[in-house]
Amino acid sequence: MEKITVNVSGMHCAACARTVEKALQKLDGVENASVNFPMEKAYVEIEPESVTDDQIINALTDAGYGGEIVRDSEAPETVTLKIEGMTCATCAQRIEKALGGLEGVLEANVNFPAEKAVVRFKGGVTGPETFEKTIEEAGYSVVERVEEEAPEERPDSGEEKMRHAARRMWLAASFASIIMVLMMIHMLFIPVPGYFAITALLAIPSIFIAGWETHRGTWKALRHGSANMDTLVTLGSLIPYLLSLLRFWIPITTFVEMAASIMALHLVGRYLEIRAKGKASQAINKLLALSAKNARILVNGEEKEIPVKQLQLGQIMIVRPGEKIPTDGVVTGGESSVDESMATGESLPVEKNEGDEVIGATVNKQGLLKVKVTKVGKDTFLHQVVKMVEECQGSKVPIQEFADRVTSYFVPLVIAIAAGAFISWIVFPDFHRSIVEFFSFPWSTPQAPVFALAVLASTAVLVISCPCALGLATPTALMVGSGLGAEKGILIRSGEAIQTMKDIRIIVFDKTGTITKGAPEVTDILPFHDFDEESLVFYASSLEAASEHPLGAAVVQRARNGNITPQEVTDFVSFSGKGVRGRVKDRVVLVGSRKLMEEHELHVQELEEKLISLEKEGKTALLVAVDNTLAGIIAVADTLKEDSRLAVAEIEKMGIQTAMVTGDNWSVAKAVAEKVGISKVLAEVLPDGKLDEIKKLQEEFGRVAMVGDGINDAPALKQADVGIAIGTGIDVAMEAADITLVGGDLTGVVSAVKLSHATFSKIKQNYFWAWFYNALAIPMAFMGLLHPMIGAAAMGVSSLNVVLNSLRLKKAPIDPSRG
């Protein structure tokens, strides 16, 4: 037998899952088939010789669904590679193209600012060794394979990279400055003996030693039939320098000073860019710095201090006031307040008592706590946050795809324009000179020989063009935006979610646990006929003790508070979205909604007035029947979260409509919606129907966001254009979501919308300035209106401007107003 996994598309509910199971099990050669609806997967045992992949896919197609078979050996894997040698967006595109062309590679994303490649691939077909070889063949080097390591174990190479860039910059700048001083003396004061030979010698460290990596990058690119940022700088510095050496044999205009200055200015720009990129990506470093280094644990009743990475599950940590909690755990002793602002963005400390969960790297403010270790290393909350931020920073925004396509042609086009400038100046010198004389800029030299002017114009075109700015436009904004979100407790899984979120027209909220606290309480007990409050609670709590519904838990808690002991239930049956039935002390008990009672032929007209009254107050009425006799009503209310009204008001103020989806009846749903201010109500929706409701809203409104916290929200979160999970909810919802709100506050939705608008606005600004700069500068350089040294400086400023503009995103006002 062989076990295979089938990714199934088109399922809308549990009934679809059963249809898929039946369709698969009908096939000869299929031994067993089970479908996981939320995960949209079918797990199938087959006899490989009796059934083919095509037959399995055809069976799904005939049943009205789509499918893709994934064997264990082909299960997608992901690897992150740290790359050296990229100098601009063109380099990143070349690597993406090379990796994407490999068999078995599903997706390859290269983040130029972060210098990382994230590759999704089929493990049985290809692997990291092939990727590393391919990257090296493309002219770059893989520094390391980034493993899933714990935050405290990660090395930081940013400082060394900055120091290396600084050394190159100072070497080039020092010698270029000496050359410029000599030039001023030679031109303005007294002739310097052997001036040309001295400057040609002094330029060697700048152009050939400091600039060696640039020229090496050019050679690698040309060897593979492409060009990049290095190519432009090499052509702009090396060729003018080599041309100048002809002066030793023939009297020509020299460009040594220009060549040395271009390389120096380029390396100054590179250093400033690397430094600014470090600031853009410092969100990750700030998160990693939060982790504690050591922990105190109890060993045989005595305290022992050990490194955090040596902690093991089940150990008891001692955390004193003012100390960081070393790792995720559960309080087993003591009580205190804990500052969880690093996780949730909320400044107020949270009270912690025995049984409460705590997060690693948060700060214990008051009393001593004993904490049992529940997660270590890469399973901790902090590591998962870092992982999500990195995933977002490594992803691409749809707008970037078009820019990438254009940028891939940018460098070859610039080289062609530079060649055109040289030819045009040689062929039409009078035309160009007239334009230069008309503007008469201080740096203009129209009286110079035509050949010199042609070289100056073509060199200016080369060095003033800046593909780096285009390549930095999106990734740097994503870096800063995702980092800002993480600081505020908003974890964004992909860049696409940022672009989509700004276009959302309606946000759908699940009710229980999202708008409300998800911890309902019994508010009213109304017995009928021969039943009293105690017997009503006894029968209802006995039945609900076997259920996992939060409303049932409220009834059980009420029984405990009244010292009523629930009895064991037999023949228990749960009716999804309606209620439960079972046998208690040989009596058949029903607890649930009107629908459940009506389906069991029990008439509730006599209770209708009281039901309507309770529902108008926003309470959920649980009807109780014993042996086909209505026994009474137990009313349960789930209180609203404190910030629900504020969040909904802010969202509506931004022009986005709001909706609430719930399994509750219309009266309760409307009462809650009115209290919160939600404009659209979707009530009496069974768990399987949430996905269909999202689809209907997408047809009506277009872009839809869904906010939820439970496992039954996962399919709807996936279907929505943007799925937002409440962080206090369960992991399945968080995995299905595009955005996770760590603290569980709905004002985080407001902040997520504002962050989306702010980040995308920065991306558009970055692209505008990058394109505007090139569109303005290249024609001016072509016409001879810009000196190459000015161009080299402007090139660095252009890249720096894009990064600094992204950094201004840190000051974006994304917090909801409290007025």
Salt bridges, closest charged atoms under 4 A:
GLU2 OE2 - ARG71 NE 2.67
ASP53 OD1 - ARG71 NH2 2.77
GLU96 OE2 - LYS396 NZ 2.74
GLU107 OE1 - ARG120 NH1 3.95
GLU115 OE1 - LYS161 NZ 1.99
GLU129 OE2 - ARG145 NH2 3.60
GLU132 OE2 - ARG145 NH2 3.09
GLU148 OE1 - HIS383 NE2 3.80
GLU160 OE1 - ARG163 NH2 3.16
GLU160 OE2 - ARG167 NH2 3.37
GLU213 OE2 - HIS164 NE2 2.52
GLU213 OE1 - ARG168 NH1 3.42
GLU273 OE2 - ARG270 NH1 3.23
GLU273 OE2 - LYS277 NZ 3.91
GLU303 OE1 - ARG296 NE 3.60
GLU303 OE2 - ARG320 NH2 2.77
GLU305 OE1 - ARG296 NH1 3.92
GLU323 OE2 - ARG296 NH2 2.03
GLU340 OE2 - LYS352 NZ 3.03
GLU390 OE2 - LYS116 NZ 3.44
GLU390 OE2 - ARG154 NH1 2.64
GLU391 OE1 - ARG493 NH1 3.38
ASP404 OD2 - LYS396 NZ 2.80
GLU487 OE2 - LYS286 NZ 2.94
ASP503 OD1 - LYS502 NZ 2.87
ASP510 OD1 - LYS690 NZ 2.88
ASP524 OD1 - LYS619 NZ 2.97
ASP571 OD2 - ARG583 NE 3.45
GLU599 OE2 - LYS578 NZ 2.87
GLU608 OE2 - ARG594 NH2 2.89
GLU615 OE2 - ARG594 NH1 3.02
GLU617 OE1 - LYS619 NZ 2.84
ASP627 OD2 - ARG587 NE 3.03
GLU642 OE2 - LYS517 NZ 3.14
GLU650 OE2 - LYS653 NZ 3.96
GLU650 OE1 - LYS754 NZ 3.59
ASP664 OD2 - LYS511 NZ 2.96
GLU684 OE1 - LYS595 NZ 3.95
GLU693 OE2 - LYS696 NZ 3.94
ASP713 OD1 - LYS690 NZ 2.69
ASP721 OD1 - ARG703 NH1 3.66
ASP815 OD2 - LYS488 NZ 3.31
